[in-house]
Amino acid sequence: LIIPTLTLTRIFMKKILNQTHQTLTTVKSTPQIGLEKKLIQKKAIRVIHGKKRLKLKTV
């Protein structure tokens, strides 16, 4: 299936937002999992920003 990048990024961002909401709502008894999620979010954001930069360069 070929899905446009914009829709993929939207889905990805929604997932990240859901994860952040979960981390905020969850009790701070497991800090390691929270840190891992934060790292994953940072990586995801970097990927999205990278894609945007590539698009700008190509255009």
Phi and psi in degrees as a GROMACS rama.xvg file:
@    title "Ramachandran Plot"
@    xaxis  label "Phi"
@    yaxis  label "Psi"
@TYPE xy
-100.292  108.631  ILE-2
-107.465  136.509  ILE-3
-58.1504  148.138  PRO-4
-63.8312  -33.8969  THR-5
-61.5686  -45.9419  LEU-6
-64.555  -39.4461  THR-7
-61.6571  -45.4642  LEU-8
-63.4346  -38.8427  THR-9
-61.8234  -46.798  ARG-10
-61.3133  -43.7268  ILE-11
-61.0816  -45.9455  PHE-12
-63.4849  -40.8508  MET-13
-59.638  -43.8885  LYS-14
-60.9592  -44.3081  LYS-15
-62.6977  -44.358  ILE-16
-61.2656  -42.0557  LEU-17
-61.2481  -42.6913  ASN-18
-61.8932  -44.771  GLN-19
-63.1765  -41.2856  THR-20
-60.7916  -43.8922  HIS-21
-61.8938  -44.0598  GLN-22
-64.8167  -36.9323  THR-23
-70.0293  -39.6788  LEU-24
-76.2706  -31.8165  THR-25
-68.3032  152.285  THR-26
-71.2938  145.779  VAL-27
-79.7916  38.9252  LYS-28
-86.4622  -21.0532  SER-29
-121.275  85.6799  THR-30
-74.1801  -29.1486  PRO-31
-63.1382  -44.9666  GLN-32
-61.5924  -42.1909  ILE-33
-59.4903  -44.9655  GLY-34
-61.9725  -42.7285  LEU-35
-60.2352  -44.9373  GLU-36
-62.0364  -41.3219  LYS-37
-61.142  -42.8653  LYS-38
-61.782  -43.2059  LEU-39
-61.566  -43.5408  ILE-40
-60.586  -45.1022  GLN-41
-59.7786  -43.9735  LYS-42
-61.2046  -45.5886  LYS-43
-61.021  -44.8153  ALA-44
-62.4242  -41.9093  ILE-45
-60.2612  -43.0577  ARG-46
-61.1206  -47.0378  VAL-47
-62.0706  -46.3101  ILE-48
-61.989  -39.6919  HIS-49
-59.5838  -44.0984  GLY-50
-60.7227  -43.8121  LYS-51
-61.7504  -42.6667  LYS-52
-62.3299  -43.1256  ARG-53
-61.0001  -42.3116  LEU-54
-61.3166  -44.9542  LYS-55
-62.3471  -40.451  LEU-56
-64.4847  -42.2339  LYS-57
-67.6598  -35.6369  THR-58
